[in-house]
Amino acid sequence: AEAMRVARKSVLVLEDTPFNKIDLLFNKGWDWVLNQRHGIPVPFTFRSREDWTGIFSQNGFRVDHAESYRPKWPTLGMYHHTLFVLERR
């Protein structure tokens, strides 16, 4: 809500979005490898693309565009990320 207030029009959100159980397994593994060594908590609370869309909708945002891809860095293409473009409703 605060990001949308400041942006006034659109907000971009980039999130890990596992598509299946194997994606989720890789999400959890990389989360542990990349965050645990820095003392960052690793709660493993990954949401699917559909879950994120529902959360955005419940909070008064519309997903104008969503694009999923497997980034090569730092996770070597092992699971999906999704870029969401949010607009106010």
C-alpha positions in Angstrom: 0.0 0.0 0.0 2.8 2.4 0.9 4.6 1.7 -2.4 1.4 2.4 -4.4 0.8 5.6 -2.4 4.3 6.9 -3.2 4.2 5.7 -6.9 0.7 7.1 -7.4 0.1 4.9 -10.5 2.1 1.6 -11.0 4.2 -0.6 -8.8 6.5 -3.4 -10.0 6.9 -6.4 -7.8 9.4 -9.2 -8.5 8.9 -12.4 -6.5 10.0 -16.0 -6.5 7.0 -18.0 -7.7 7.3 -21.8 -7.7 5.2 -23.5 -10.3 5.4 -27.0 -8.8 6.9 -29.1 -6.0 10.3 -29.3 -7.7 10.4 -25.5 -8.1 9.5 -25.1 -4.5 12.3 -27.4 -3.4 14.8 -25.4 -5.4 13.3 -22.2 -3.9 13.9 -23.4 -0.4 17.4 -24.6 -1.1 18.6 -21.4 -2.7 16.8 -19.3 0.0 18.8 -21.2 2.6 22.1 -20.9 0.7 21.8 -17.2 -0.2 20.3 -15.9 3.0 21.3 -18.1 5.9 25.0 -17.3 5.6 24.1 -13.6 6.1 21.9 -14.3 9.2 18.7 -13.5 7.3 15.7 -15.6 8.5 14.6 -18.2 6.0 10.9 -18.8 6.7 10.3 -20.6 3.3 7.0 -18.7 2.7 6.9 -18.9 -1.1 3.7 -18.1 -2.9 2.5 -19.1 -6.4 1.7 -16.7 -9.1 -2.0 -17.2 -8.4 -1.6 -16.7 -4.7 0.2 -13.4 -5.3 -2.5 -12.2 -7.7 -5.2 -13.0 -5.0 -3.2 -11.0 -2.4 -2.8 -8.0 -4.7 -6.6 -8.1 -5.5 -7.6 -8.3 -1.8 -5.5 -5.2 -1.2 -7.1 -3.2 -4.0 -4.6 -3.7 -6.8 -5.1 -5.1 -10.3 -2.3 -7.1 -12.0 -1.9 -5.2 -15.3 0.8 -7.5 -16.5 2.6 -10.6 -15.2 5.6 -12.3 -16.8 7.4 -15.4 -15.4 10.9 -16.5 -16.3 13.8 -18.5 -14.9 16.7 -16.2 -14.2 20.2 -17.4 -14.8 21.7 -15.5 -11.8 22.0 -16.2 -9.0 19.9 -19.4 -9.1 21.1 -20.9 -12.4 17.6 -21.0 -13.9 16.3 -23.6 -11.3 13.0 -22.0 -10.6 10.6 -19.3 -11.7 10.4 -15.6 -10.8 7.5 -13.5 -11.8 7.4 -9.7 -12.5 4.0 -8.2 -11.6 2.9 -4.8 -12.8 0.3 -3.5 -10.4 -2.2 -0.7 -11.0 -4.8 0.8 -8.6 -8.3 -0.5 -9.1 
